[in-house]
Amino acid sequence: MYFLVAGLSVNKLVNGEEAVIFEYILFVISGLLLVVGIINYFRNRKKIKQSEIHIGDYKLKYEK
């Protein structure tokens, strides 16, 4: 979110063609971080679900 906001505000701070280049760079970084975050979320969700299964098995063995 920081890079997205920074990309939007660079154009207001700096006049010229350099601002457009930095704007696009910050938008790309923002998009890449969003994609990496989504991938990381699904990867960790899968690991947590697998861990819950293992914890449940130990709990059942302990209760018997």
PDB file of N, CA, C and O in Angstrom:
ATOM      1  N   MET A   1       0.825  -1.179   0.000  1.00  0.00           N
ATOM      2  CA  MET A   1       0.000   0.000   0.000  1.00  0.00           C
ATOM      3  C   MET A   1       0.877   1.253   0.000  1.00  0.00           C
ATOM      4  O   MET A   1       0.534   2.258  -0.623  1.00  0.00           O
ATOM      5  N   TYR A   2       1.993   1.186   0.693  1.00  0.00           N
ATOM      6  CA  TYR A   2       2.890   2.338   0.742  1.00  0.00           C
ATOM      7  C   TYR A   2       3.390   2.694  -0.653  1.00  0.00           C
ATOM      8  O   TYR A   2       3.406   3.867  -1.025  1.00  0.00           O
ATOM      9  N   PHE A   3       3.798   1.696  -1.424  1.00  0.00           N
ATOM     10  CA  PHE A   3       4.334   1.963  -2.749  1.00  0.00           C
ATOM     11  C   PHE A   3       3.249   2.460  -3.690  1.00  0.00           C
ATOM     12  O   PHE A   3       3.529   3.261  -4.582  1.00  0.00           O
ATOM     13  N   LEU A   4       2.027   2.006  -3.510  1.00  0.00           N
ATOM     14  CA  LEU A   4       0.915   2.478  -4.334  1.00  0.00           C
ATOM     15  C   LEU A   4       0.648   3.954  -4.063  1.00  0.00           C
ATOM     16  O   LEU A   4       0.487   4.737  -4.999  1.00  0.00           O
ATOM     17  N   VAL A   5       0.602   4.337  -2.801  1.00  0.00           N
ATOM     18  CA  VAL A   5       0.384   5.738  -2.437  1.00  0.00           C
ATOM     19  C   VAL A   5       1.562   6.597  -2.882  1.00  0.00           C
ATOM     20  O   VAL A   5       1.374   7.714  -3.364  1.00  0.00           O
ATOM     21  N   ALA A   6       2.772   6.075  -2.720  1.00  0.00           N
ATOM     22  CA  ALA A   6       3.951   6.824  -3.151  1.00  0.00           C
ATOM     23  C   ALA A   6       3.921   7.022  -4.665  1.00  0.00           C
ATOM     24  O   ALA A   6       4.290   8.088  -5.158  1.00  0.00           O
ATOM     25  N   GLY A   7       3.486   6.011  -5.400  1.00  0.00           N
ATOM     26  CA  GLY A   7       3.395   6.139  -6.846  1.00  0.00           C
ATOM     27  C   GLY A   7       2.392   7.192  -7.257  1.00  0.00           C
ATOM     28  O   GLY A   7       2.600   7.893  -8.247  1.00  0.00           O
ATOM     29  N   LEU A   8       1.310   7.313  -6.513  1.00  0.00           N
ATOM     30  CA  LEU A   8       0.309   8.323  -6.827  1.00  0.00           C
ATOM     31  C   LEU A   8       0.786   9.730  -6.502  1.00  0.00           C
ATOM     32  O   LEU A   8       0.421  10.679  -7.197  1.00  0.00           O
ATOM     33  N   SER A   9       1.589   9.880  -5.465  1.00  0.00           N
ATOM     34  CA  SER A   9       1.988  11.216  -5.014  1.00  0.00           C
ATOM     35  C   SER A   9       3.267  11.727  -5.658  1.00  0.00           C
ATOM     36  O   SER A   9       3.550  12.921  -5.561  1.00  0.00           O
ATOM     37  N   VAL A  10       4.046  10.881  -6.306  1.00  0.00           N
ATOM     38  CA  VAL A  10       5.297  11.322  -6.925  1.00  0.00           C
ATOM     39  C   VAL A  10       5.018  12.356  -8.006  1.00  0.00           C
ATOM     40  O   VAL A  10       5.765  13.324  -8.149  1.00  0.00           O
ATOM     41  N   ASN A  11       3.965  12.161  -8.754  1.00  0.00           N
ATOM     42  CA  ASN A  11       3.633  13.080  -9.842  1.00  0.00           C
ATOM     43  C   ASN A  11       3.345  14.482  -9.314  1.00  0.00           C
ATOM     44  O   ASN A  11       3.630  15.463 -10.000  1.00  0.00           O
ATOM     45  N   LYS A  12       2.790  14.595  -8.119  1.00  0.00           N
ATOM     46  CA  LYS A  12       2.472  15.891  -7.533  1.00  0.00           C
ATOM     47  C   LYS A  12       3.729  16.581  -6.973  1.00  0.00           C
ATOM     48  O   LYS A  12       3.795  17.809  -6.926  1.00  0.00           O
ATOM     49  N   LEU A  13       4.707  15.798  -6.556  1.00  0.00           N
ATOM     50  CA  LEU A  13       5.909  16.367  -5.953  1.00  0.00           C
ATOM     51  C   LEU A  13       6.943  16.814  -6.979  1.00  0.00           C
ATOM     52  O   LEU A  13       7.594  17.843  -6.798  1.00  0.00           O
ATOM     53  N   VAL A  14       7.096  16.048  -8.051  1.00  0.00           N
ATOM     54  CA  VAL A  14       8.154  16.300  -9.025  1.00  0.00           C
ATOM     55  C   VAL A  14       7.510  16.563 -10.382  1.00  0.00           C
ATOM     56  O   VAL A  14       6.622  15.828 -10.814  1.00  0.00           O
ATOM     57  N   ASN A  15       7.956  17.595 -11.031  1.00  0.00           N
ATOM     58  CA  ASN A  15       7.474  17.887 -12.375  1.00  0.00           C
ATOM     59  C   ASN A  15       8.458  17.328 -13.391  1.00  0.00           C
ATOM     60  O   ASN A  15       9.670  17.393 -13.183  1.00  0.00           O
ATOM     61  N   GLY A  16       7.949  16.782 -14.482  1.00  0.00           N
ATOM     62  CA  GLY A  16       8.829  16.291 -15.532  1.00  0.00           C
ATOM     63  C   GLY A  16       8.580  14.834 -15.837  1.00  0.00           C
ATOM     64  O   GLY A  16       7.734  14.178 -15.229  1.00  0.00           O
ATOM     65  N   GLU A  17       9.346  14.347 -16.800  1.00  0.00           N
ATOM     66  CA  GLU A  17       9.208  12.965 -17.250  1.00  0.00           C
ATOM     67  C   GLU A  17       9.776  11.965 -16.243  1.00  0.00           C
ATOM     68  O   GLU A  17       9.363  10.805 -16.234  1.00  0.00           O
ATOM     69  N   GLU A  18      10.713  12.391 -15.399  1.00  0.00           N
ATOM     70  CA  GLU A  18      11.276  11.474 -14.399  1.00  0.00           C
ATOM     71  C   GLU A  18      10.212  10.997 -13.425  1.00  0.00           C
ATOM     72  O   GLU A  18      10.263   9.866 -12.942  1.00  0.00           O
ATOM     73  N   ALA A  19       9.258  11.854 -13.141  1.00  0.00           N
ATOM     74  CA  ALA A  19       8.195  11.489 -12.199  1.00  0.00           C
ATOM     75  C   ALA A  19       7.368  10.328 -12.741  1.00  0.00           C
ATOM     76  O   ALA A  19       6.952   9.456 -11.979  1.00  0.00           O
ATOM     77  N   VAL A  20       7.129  10.310 -14.032  1.00  0.00           N
ATOM     78  CA  VAL A  20       6.330   9.232 -14.628  1.00  0.00           C
ATOM     79  C   VAL A  20       7.076   7.911 -14.522  1.00  0.00           C
ATOM     80  O   VAL A  20       6.465   6.874 -14.264  1.00  0.00           O
ATOM     81  N   ILE A  21       8.374   7.937 -14.717  1.00  0.00           N
ATOM     82  CA  ILE A  21       9.182   6.715 -14.612  1.00  0.00           C
ATOM     83  C   ILE A  21       9.121   6.167 -13.183  1.00  0.00           C
ATOM     84  O   ILE A  21       8.890   4.973 -12.987  1.00  0.00           O
ATOM     85  N   PHE A  22       9.326   7.028 -12.189  1.00  0.00           N
ATOM     86  CA  PHE A  22       9.260   6.589 -10.795  1.00  0.00           C
ATOM     87  C   PHE A  22       7.853   6.118 -10.434  1.00  0.00           C
ATOM     88  O   PHE A  22       7.680   5.177  -9.660  1.00  0.00           O
ATOM     89  N   GLU A  23       6.858   6.784 -11.007  1.00  0.00           N
ATOM     90  CA  GLU A  23       5.480   6.396 -10.755  1.00  0.00           C
ATOM     91  C   GLU A  23       5.231   4.960 -11.214  1.00  0.00           C
ATOM     92  O   GLU A  23       4.654   4.163 -10.473  1.00  0.00           O
ATOM     93  N   TYR A  24       5.658   4.632 -12.418  1.00  0.00           N
ATOM     94  CA  TYR A  24       5.470   3.280 -12.933  1.00  0.00           C
ATOM     95  C   TYR A  24       6.281   2.254 -12.145  1.00  0.00           C
ATOM     96  O   TYR A  24       5.811   1.145 -11.896  1.00  0.00           O
ATOM     97  N   ILE A  25       7.494   2.625 -11.756  1.00  0.00           N
ATOM     98  CA  ILE A  25       8.322   1.708 -10.967  1.00  0.00           C
ATOM     99  C   ILE A  25       7.641   1.389  -9.634  1.00  0.00           C
ATOM    100  O   ILE A  25       7.604   0.234  -9.212  1.00  0.00           O
ATOM    101  N   LEU A  26       7.111   2.403  -8.985  1.00  0.00           N
ATOM    102  CA  LEU A  26       6.447   2.180  -7.695  1.00  0.00           C
ATOM    103  C   LEU A  26       5.157   1.384  -7.859  1.00  0.00           C
ATOM    104  O   LEU A  26       4.814   0.577  -6.994  1.00  0.00           O
ATOM    105  N   PHE A  27       4.438   1.604  -8.960  1.00  0.00           N
ATOM    106  CA  PHE A  27       3.244   0.798  -9.219  1.00  0.00           C
ATOM    107  C   PHE A  27       3.606  -0.663  -9.446  1.00  0.00           C
ATOM    108  O   PHE A  27       2.906  -1.554  -8.966  1.00  0.00           O
ATOM    109  N   VAL A  28       4.693  -0.920 -10.172  1.00  0.00           N
ATOM    110  CA  VAL A  28       5.123  -2.301 -10.425  1.00  0.00           C
ATOM    111  C   VAL A  28       5.534  -2.978  -9.123  1.00  0.00           C
ATOM    112  O   VAL A  28       5.174  -4.129  -8.874  1.00  0.00           O
ATOM    113  N   ILE A  29       6.287  -2.262  -8.296  1.00  0.00           N
ATOM    114  CA  ILE A  29       6.691  -2.815  -6.993  1.00  0.00           C
ATOM    115  C   ILE A  29       5.452  -3.132  -6.158  1.00  0.00           C
ATOM    116  O   ILE A  29       5.378  -4.179  -5.515  1.00  0.00           O
ATOM    117  N   SER A  30       4.490  -2.227  -6.172  1.00  0.00           N
ATOM    118  CA  SER A  30       3.252  -2.447  -5.429  1.00  0.00           C
ATOM    119  C   SER A  30       2.525  -3.689  -5.924  1.00  0.00           C
ATOM    120  O   SER A  30       2.056  -4.490  -5.116  1.00  0.00           O
ATOM    121  N   GLY A  31       2.425  -3.859  -7.228  1.00  0.00           N
ATOM    122  CA  GLY A  31       1.768  -5.029  -7.790  1.00  0.00           C
ATOM    123  C   GLY A  31       2.498  -6.317  -7.461  1.00  0.00           C
ATOM    124  O   GLY A  31       1.869  -7.323  -7.132  1.00  0.00           O
ATOM    125  N   LEU A  32       3.828  -6.293  -7.548  1.00  0.00           N
ATOM    126  CA  LEU A  32       4.618  -7.484  -7.228  1.00  0.00           C
ATOM    127  C   LEU A  32       4.453  -7.879  -5.761  1.00  0.00           C
ATOM    128  O   LEU A  32       4.324  -9.061  -5.442  1.00  0.00           O
ATOM    129  N   LEU A  33       4.459  -6.896  -4.880  1.00  0.00           N
ATOM    130  CA  LEU A  33       4.277  -7.195  -3.460  1.00  0.00           C
ATOM    131  C   LEU A  33       2.886  -7.759  -3.188  1.00  0.00           C
ATOM    132  O   LEU A  33       2.725  -8.627  -2.330  1.00  0.00           O
ATOM    133  N   LEU A  34       1.890  -7.277  -3.907  1.00  0.00           N
ATOM    134  CA  LEU A  34       0.548  -7.815  -3.756  1.00  0.00           C
ATOM    135  C   LEU A  34       0.490  -9.277  -4.182  1.00  0.00           C
ATOM    136  O   LEU A  34      -0.099 -10.107  -3.490  1.00  0.00           O
ATOM    137  N   VAL A  35       1.099  -9.589  -5.318  1.00  0.00           N
ATOM    138  CA  VAL A  35       1.098 -10.970  -5.815  1.00  0.00           C
ATOM    139  C   VAL A  35       1.870 -11.883  -4.868  1.00  0.00           C
ATOM    140  O   VAL A  35       1.413 -12.985  -4.565  1.00  0.00           O
ATOM    141  N   VAL A  36       3.023 -11.441  -4.402  1.00  0.00           N
ATOM    142  CA  VAL A  36       3.820 -12.245  -3.467  1.00  0.00           C
ATOM    143  C   VAL A  36       3.052 -12.456  -2.166  1.00  0.00           C
ATOM    144  O   VAL A  36       3.105 -13.543  -1.589  1.00  0.00           O
ATOM    145  N   GLY A  37       2.344 -11.438  -1.698  1.00  0.00           N
ATOM    146  CA  GLY A  37       1.553 -11.572  -0.481  1.00  0.00           C
ATOM    147  C   GLY A  37       0.426 -12.577  -0.629  1.00  0.00           C
ATOM    148  O   GLY A  37       0.159 -13.350   0.291  1.00  0.00           O
ATOM    149  N   ILE A  38      -0.236 -12.575  -1.774  1.00  0.00           N
ATOM    150  CA  ILE A  38      -1.316 -13.532  -2.013  1.00  0.00           C
ATOM    151  C   ILE A  38      -0.771 -14.953  -2.072  1.00  0.00           C
ATOM    152  O   ILE A  38      -1.361 -15.867  -1.496  1.00  0.00           O
ATOM    153  N   ILE A  39       0.345 -15.145  -2.760  1.00  0.00           N
ATOM    154  CA  ILE A  39       0.971 -16.472  -2.833  1.00  0.00           C
ATOM    155  C   ILE A  39       1.391 -16.937  -1.437  1.00  0.00           C
ATOM    156  O   ILE A  39       1.179 -18.093  -1.072  1.00  0.00           O
ATOM    157  N   ASN A  40       1.978 -16.041  -0.671  1.00  0.00           N
ATOM    158  CA  ASN A  40       2.415 -16.371   0.688  1.00  0.00           C
ATOM    159  C   ASN A  40       1.220 -16.740   1.567  1.00  0.00           C
ATOM    160  O   ASN A  40       1.309 -17.658   2.382  1.00  0.00           O
ATOM    161  N   TYR A  41       0.116 -16.036   1.407  1.00  0.00           N
ATOM    162  CA  TYR A  41      -1.089 -16.330   2.190  1.00  0.00           C
ATOM    163  C   TYR A  41      -1.570 -17.755   1.925  1.00  0.00           C
ATOM    164  O   TYR A  41      -1.829 -18.506   2.866  1.00  0.00           O
ATOM    165  N   PHE A  42      -1.690 -18.132   0.652  1.00  0.00           N
ATOM    166  CA  PHE A  42      -2.196 -19.468   0.349  1.00  0.00           C
ATOM    167  C   PHE A  42      -1.213 -20.555   0.763  1.00  0.00           C
ATOM    168  O   PHE A  42      -1.630 -21.635   1.181  1.00  0.00           O
ATOM    169  N   ARG A  43       0.080 -20.287   0.655  1.00  0.00           N
ATOM    170  CA  ARG A  43       1.079 -21.267   1.080  1.00  0.00           C
ATOM    171  C   ARG A  43       1.010 -21.478   2.596  1.00  0.00           C
ATOM    172  O   ARG A  43       1.043 -22.616   3.065  1.00  0.00           O
ATOM    173  N   ASN A  44       0.916 -20.402   3.351  1.00  0.00           N
ATOM    174  CA  ASN A  44       0.842 -20.528   4.810  1.00  0.00           C
ATOM    175  C   ASN A  44      -0.486 -21.118   5.261  1.00  0.00           C
ATOM    176  O   ASN A  44      -0.528 -21.853   6.247  1.00  0.00           O
ATOM    177  N   ARG A  45      -1.578 -20.808   4.554  1.00  0.00           N
ATOM    178  CA  ARG A  45      -2.873 -21.385   4.903  1.00  0.00           C
ATOM    179  C   ARG A  45      -2.835 -22.900   4.765  1.00  0.00           C
ATOM    180  O   ARG A  45      -3.394 -23.622   5.590  1.00  0.00           O
ATOM    181  N   LYS A  46      -2.173 -23.373   3.716  1.00  0.00           N
ATOM    182  CA  LYS A  46      -2.051 -24.821   3.507  1.00  0.00           C
ATOM    183  C   LYS A  46      -1.235 -25.456   4.629  1.00  0.00           C
ATOM    184  O   LYS A  46      -1.603 -26.517   5.132  1.00  0.00           O
ATOM    185  N   LYS A  47      -0.132 -24.822   5.029  1.00  0.00           N
ATOM    186  CA  LYS A  47       0.692 -25.365   6.114  1.00  0.00           C
ATOM    187  C   LYS A  47      -0.067 -25.382   7.437  1.00  0.00           C
ATOM    188  O   LYS A  47       0.067 -26.329   8.212  1.00  0.00           O
ATOM    189  N   ILE A  48      -0.858 -24.352   7.704  1.00  0.00           N
ATOM    190  CA  ILE A  48      -1.619 -24.297   8.952  1.00  0.00           C
ATOM    191  C   ILE A  48      -2.672 -25.397   8.984  1.00  0.00           C
ATOM    192  O   ILE A  48      -2.864 -26.037  10.017  1.00  0.00           O
ATOM    193  N   LYS A  49      -3.352 -25.623   7.872  1.00  0.00           N
ATOM    194  CA  LYS A  49      -4.348 -26.701   7.829  1.00  0.00           C
ATOM    195  C   LYS A  49      -3.702 -28.061   8.062  1.00  0.00           C
ATOM    196  O   LYS A  49      -4.277 -28.905   8.749  1.00  0.00           O
ATOM    197  N   GLN A  50      -2.508 -28.289   7.499  1.00  0.00           N
ATOM    198  CA  GLN A  50      -1.805 -29.553   7.711  1.00  0.00           C
ATOM    199  C   GLN A  50      -1.383 -29.680   9.167  1.00  0.00           C
ATOM    200  O   GLN A  50      -1.438 -30.778   9.723  1.00  0.00           O
ATOM    201  N   SER A  51      -0.969 -28.603   9.793  1.00  0.00           N
ATOM    202  CA  SER A  51      -0.563 -28.639  11.198  1.00  0.00           C
ATOM    203  C   SER A  51      -1.749 -28.925  12.100  1.00  0.00           C
ATOM    204  O   SER A  51      -1.609 -29.636  13.095  1.00  0.00           O
ATOM    205  N   GLU A  52      -2.921 -28.382  11.770  1.00  0.00           N
ATOM    206  CA  GLU A  52      -4.108 -28.640  12.574  1.00  0.00           C
ATOM    207  C   GLU A  52      -4.468 -30.119  12.560  1.00  0.00           C
ATOM    208  O   GLU A  52      -4.928 -30.648  13.571  1.00  0.00           O
ATOM    209  N   ILE A  53      -4.271 -30.784  11.452  1.00  0.00           N
ATOM    210  CA  ILE A  53      -4.542 -32.220  11.366  1.00  0.00           C
ATOM    211  C   ILE A  53      -3.621 -32.977  12.308  1.00  0.00           C
ATOM    212  O   ILE A  53      -4.066 -33.877  13.021  1.00  0.00           O
ATOM    213  N   HIS A  54      -2.341 -32.624  12.320  1.00  0.00           N
ATOM    214  CA  HIS A  54      -1.379 -33.302  13.190  1.00  0.00           C
ATOM    215  C   HIS A  54      -1.691 -33.043  14.665  1.00  0.00           C
ATOM    216  O   HIS A  54      -1.597 -33.953  15.488  1.00  0.00           O
ATOM    217  N   ILE A  55      -2.052 -31.832  14.992  1.00  0.00           N
ATOM    218  CA  ILE A  55      -2.379 -31.508  16.381  1.00  0.00           C
ATOM    219  C   ILE A  55      -3.600 -32.296  16.825  1.00  0.00           C
ATOM    220  O   ILE A  55      -3.651 -32.781  17.956  1.00  0.00           O
ATOM    221  N   GLY A  56      -4.590 -32.427  15.935  1.00  0.00           N
ATOM    222  CA  GLY A  56      -5.790 -33.191  16.266  1.00  0.00           C
ATOM    223  C   GLY A  56      -5.474 -34.652  16.541  1.00  0.00           C
ATOM    224  O   GLY A  56      -6.051 -35.241  17.455  1.00  0.00           O
ATOM    225  N   ASP A  57      -4.569 -35.253  15.769  1.00  0.00           N
ATOM    226  CA  ASP A  57      -4.193 -36.642  15.974  1.00  0.00           C
ATOM    227  C   ASP A  57      -3.515 -36.840  17.340  1.00  0.00           C
ATOM    228  O   ASP A  57      -3.806 -37.811  18.039  1.00  0.00           O
ATOM    229  N   TYR A  58      -2.631 -35.941  17.713  1.00  0.00           N
ATOM    230  CA  TYR A  58      -1.965 -36.047  19.008  1.00  0.00           C
ATOM    231  C   TYR A  58      -2.981 -35.884  20.143  1.00  0.00           C
ATOM    232  O   TYR A  58      -2.880 -36.549  21.174  1.00  0.00           O
ATOM    233  N   LYS A  59      -3.933 -35.017  19.951  1.00  0.00           N
ATOM    234  CA  LYS A  59      -4.946 -34.785  20.991  1.00  0.00           C
ATOM    235  C   LYS A  59      -5.785 -36.042  21.167  1.00  0.00           C
ATOM    236  O   LYS A  59      -6.083 -36.419  22.300  1.00  0.00           O
ATOM    237  N   LEU A  60      -6.174 -36.701  20.080  1.00  0.00           N
ATOM    238  CA  LEU A  60      -6.969 -37.921  20.189  1.00  0.00           C
ATOM    239  C   LEU A  60      -6.190 -39.042  20.879  1.00  0.00           C
ATOM    240  O   LEU A  60      -6.751 -39.782  21.686  1.00  0.00           O
ATOM    241  N   LYS A  61      -4.904 -39.167  20.564  1.00  0.00           N
ATOM    242  CA  LYS A  61      -4.082 -40.207  21.201  1.00  0.00           C
ATOM    243  C   LYS A  61      -3.932 -39.912  22.701  1.00  0.00           C
ATOM    244  O   LYS A  61      -3.928 -40.835  23.515  1.00  0.00           O
ATOM    245  N   TYR A  62      -3.810 -38.634  23.065  1.00  0.00           N
ATOM    246  CA  TYR A  62      -3.647 -38.259  24.464  1.00  0.00           C
ATOM    247  C   TYR A  62      -4.918 -38.552  25.258  1.00  0.00           C
ATOM    248  O   TYR A  62      -4.844 -38.991  26.405  1.00  0.00           O
ATOM    249  N   GLU A  63      -6.086 -38.312  24.654  1.00  0.00           N
ATOM    250  CA  GLU A  63      -7.344 -38.501  25.365  1.00  0.00           C
ATOM    251  C   GLU A  63      -7.664 -39.980  25.581  1.00  0.00           C
ATOM    252  O   GLU A  63      -8.407 -40.315  26.504  1.00  0.00           O
ATOM    253  N   LYS A  64      -7.112 -40.885  24.737  1.00  0.00           N
ATOM    254  CA  LYS A  64      -7.367 -42.322  24.887  1.00  0.00           C
ATOM    255  C   LYS A  64      -6.526 -42.851  25.975  1.00  0.00           C
ATOM    256  O   LYS A  64      -6.580 -44.043  26.274  1.00  0.00           O
TER     257      LYS A  64
END
